[in-house]
Amino acid sequence: MSYSSADQEFKLFTACPASAEADAETYLHRVREVARWSEDAGCEGILVYADNRQVDPWLVSQVIVTATERLCPLVAVQPAYMHPYSVAKMITSLAFLFGRRVYLNMVAGGFRNDLIALNDETPHNERYARLVEYTTVIQKLLQAPGPVSFEGNYYRIANLPLTPRLADELQPGLLVSGSSEAGSNAAQSLGATAIEYPKPAAECTPRPAYAGGYGIRIGIIARDDEAEAWEVARNRFPEDRKGQLTRKLANKVSDSSWHQELAERAEAQTQAETPYWLVPFQNYKTMCPYLVGSYERVGQELVEYVGCGYTTFVLDEPPSAEEMQHVGIAFQRAFKMAKAA
């Protein structure tokens, strides 16, 4: 979804199914299905995950592009997996073959054990310094009219051409995790949208003005009736002791600031039915907070986030087309309120 008011635009992305525990036939069908639901709902794009357990995100992106007419893959890109030239080549190849723009979700970290298995023991803050250099090489290759030379601390190229050339209107959008200070600084260095795992809206403070903008990673379950929304939420994400133990293990091996903060919040959260809900995260079913409640209550929570400067929303995977419609209603209420304000 992309909503424009007089002075700002709001963009929505959904998330693609993960492949780790799916069979090939079911997974391909599910990817196409979720992509079409997302496009029908008016979303700008769809996040495609990348880690050691998932199939290649660029191949999944091609499936998405061929199943839809305009939906943009938001591809997770980790420097440990691919040379920046290969990323630039993927972007320009998809543009050449399908005329489709992509977004890049630039990832500095990931699961700690994944990085160790790849012999990547780069410290947290240094990973962001590397990410800035990595992304800069990609941008130079995509934007330069001819061969590119670059010499940095991590990457060097000499007179490297990129063909086919990428049209200006198909230049990729950039998102970077900005929950940590290092991530926020990296996003601003690149002019990327800084994506955060949010606190409850009441605890958020206005973000400083910044051309790249800010966004949040969030899930939503909304209905016309508050009680129905919570019933749906608890049925979809019941208490799971095994999942909670897995989450605690993940906390011990993660050096991500957002992961640690959400884990601490989940441990401290009471049973009070505020819209901000961390049980799915605590049970290791999702990697983000959820907002649960009536369309109006969730919409008001979203308005508060917008008031703090967040204009991009990366949503959790929708379980059905119907659920995507409910999410759309909540956002329509929110954007009407925001525009009126």
PyMOL commands that set and color helices and strands:
alter all, ss='L'
color gray80, all
select helices_A, chain A and resi 24-40+57-67+84-98+112-117+124-143+168-170+181-190+201-203+226-236+241-253+257-268+279-282+295-307+321-340
alter helices_A, ss='H'
color red, helices_A
select strands_A, chain A and resi 2-4+9-15+45-48+72-77+103-106+148-151+156-160+173-177+193-196+214-223+276-277+290-294+310-315
alter strands_A, ss='S'
color yellow, strands_A
deselect
rebuild
show_as cartoon
